Amino acid sequence: MNILLRILIGTIAVLVADMLLRGVSLGDMETTNGLLTAILTAVVLALLNAFLKPLLVLFTLPITLFTLGLFMLVINAALVMLADNLVPAFTIEPPRFWWALGFSLIVSFVQGLLSRMDKPRQQPEP
């Protein structure tokens, strides 16, 4: 159940980013193809973040430390551009890096917001 909720949150985040950025397209949203592309993009991004991102972080640890973590933005944009190559209907217009960076920032923000809403609030102890 938890994995389905994460995919749903990721799909909503991808749809929000598609609506906000004109340089990113999930295809025709009038049909189900756009929704299926959003789901597929969310799944591909989740798999890339689960398996490839830790390796990239490990290999680029010196530059990430030198830039005080800002290089993580480059890694996130690179993963979005890789997802663009893997999902046929998901397209990013040139300049690809900047649209991918904006896409990754919006998706991260929306996912964080929706994940926070999912967690129950802790009541302070008397």
Number of C-alpha atoms within 10 A of each C-alpha: 5 7 8 9 12 17 18 17 22 26 23 20 25 28 22 15 23 20 13 13 15 11 18 22 21 24 19 12 14 8 9 11 14 18 19 16 23 27 20 20 26 24 18 19 24 16 13 17 17 11 10 13 18 12 12 15 15 10 11 14 15 13 14 18 12 10 11 10 13 12 18 19 16 17 19 23 22 18 22 27 21 15 23 22 13 14 16 13 19 21 18 23 13 11 9 18 16 15 20 29 20 21 26 25 16 19 23 17 14 19 20 15 13 16 14 11 10 11 8 7 8 6 6 5 4 3
